[in-house]
């Protein structure tokens, strides 16, 4: 049996390369947008789930916008700390990019209480106040809804990675994003999560 007596792969890079090779070969049976193949491979790898392949979409020039925005560096809003933790520090350093979550910011807490909204929504407001224009969502549909609302009111948003997860609002928030005109890459339906969103962002960073 593999793995008994030390007969298993131990080198991290070799494991990743072999995994990506397996995924790329298997994706030949799926209708995947060729321009999104690198993103799709990493997301499928993160979830160990080929059914994710047909859920990833770029909207409103999302791929080109992501490359342009990320190449300029600056702050990338992350809706939760878990998403921030999953984004490659090495790639961020190379691009002078700072993933940042405002969810525990004191000002966000006060605003959330005063307005009667979720901290995630208030964190979007805070990020926009500070001039953030790149956003990634892996957890909070309310935060993504808030960003779409603010963009319709005139807030400038350069790019969004929209992959919030859940049965209440997640799918609807991504539909709102897709129809908003905001450049984005998203995962259709209720599926998503911080790990999958981080995998998408990491793929985009490596494409810059």
Residue pairs with C-beta under 8 A, 6 or more apart in sequence:
2 8
9 15
9 18
16 45
19 45
20 41
20 45
23 41
23 44
23 45
23 50
24 37
24 41
26 50
27 37
27 40
27 41
27 44
27 50
27 53
30 50
30 53
30 54
31 54
32 40
32 53
32 54
32 56
33 40
33 56
33 57
33 58
35 58
35 63
36 56
36 57
36 58
36 63
36 185
38 203
38 206
38 207
39 56
39 185
39 200
39 203
39 204
40 52
40 53
40 56
41 203
42 199
42 200
42 202
42 203
43 52
43 53
43 56
43 187
43 196
43 199
43 200
43 203
44 50
44 52
44 53
45 199
46 195
46 196
46 198
46 199
47 195
47 196
47 199
52 187
52 191
52 196
55 187
55 188
55 189
55 191
56 185
56 186
56 187
56 188
56 200
57 178
57 185
57 186
57 187
57 188
58 184
58 185
59 177
59 178
59 182
59 183
59 184
59 185
59 186
60 180
60 181
60 182
60 183
60 184
61 183
62 159
62 160
62 183
62 184
62 185
62 186
63 185
63 204
64 183
65 158
65 159
65 183
65 184
66 159
66 161
66 183
66 185
66 204
66 207
67 204
67 207
67 208
68 158
68 159
69 133
69 134
69 158
69 159
70 76
70 95
70 97
70 134
70 159
70 204
70 205
70 208
71 95
71 208
73 95
73 96
73 97
74 96
74 97
74 98
74 132
74 133
74 134
75 97
75 98
75 99
75 100
75 127
75 130
75 131
75 132
75 134
76 87
76 92
76 97
76 98
76 99
76 100
76 132
76 134
76 135
76 136
76 201
77 100
77 101
77 102
77 123
77 124
77 127
77 132
77 134
77 135
77 136
78 84
78 87
78 99
78 100
78 101
78 136
78 138
79 101
79 103
79 120
79 123
79 135
79 136
79 137
79 138
79 139
79 140
79 143
79 144
79 164
80 101
80 103
80 120
80 138
80 139
80 140
80 194
81 101
81 103
81 104
82 138
82 139
82 194
82 195
83 99
83 101
83 136
83 137
83 138
83 139
83 194
83 197
83 198
84 99
84 100
84 101
85 198
86 194
86 195
86 197
86 198
86 199
86 202
87 99
87 136
87 198
87 201
87 202
87 205
88 202
88 205
91 97
91 202
91 205
91 206
92 98
92 99
92 205
94 205
95 205
95 208
97 205
99 136
100 127
100 132
101 123
102 108
102 123
102 126
102 127
103 119
103 120
103 123
105 123
105 126
107 126
108 119
108 122
108 123
108 126
109 119
109 122
111 117
111 122
111 125
111 126
112 118
112 119
112 121
112 122
115 121
115 122
117 142
117 146
118 140
118 142
118 143
120 139
120 140
120 142
120 143
120 146
121 142
121 143
121 145
121 146
123 143
124 135
124 143
124 146
124 147
124 150
125 146
125 150
127 135
128 147
128 150
128 155
133 156
133 157
133 158
133 159
134 158
134 159
134 160
135 147
135 157
135 159
135 160
135 161
136 160
136 161
136 163
136 197
136 200
136 201
137 143
137 144
137 147
137 160
137 161
137 162
137 163
137 164
137 173
137 197
138 163
138 164
138 165
138 192
138 193
138 194
138 195
138 196
138 197
138 198
139 164
139 165
139 193
139 194
140 164
141 164
141 166
141 168
141 169
141 170
141 172
141 173
142 169
142 173
143 164
144 160
144 162
144 164
144 173
144 174
144 176
144 177
145 169
145 172
145 173
145 176
147 155
147 157
147 160
147 182
148 173
148 176
148 177
148 180
148 182
150 157
151 157
151 180
151 181
151 182
152 180
157 182
158 183
159 182
159 183
159 184
160 177
160 182
160 183
160 184
160 185
160 186
161 184
161 185
161 186
161 197
161 200
161 201
161 204
162 173
162 174
162 177
162 184
162 185
162 186
162 187
163 174
163 186
163 187
163 192
163 193
163 196
163 197
163 200
164 170
164 173
164 174
164 192
165 190
165 191
165 192
165 193
165 196
166 190
166 192
167 190
170 189
170 190
170 191
170 192
171 188
171 189
171 190
174 186
174 187
174 188
174 189
174 192
177 184
177 186
178 184
178 186
185 200
185 204
187 196
187 200
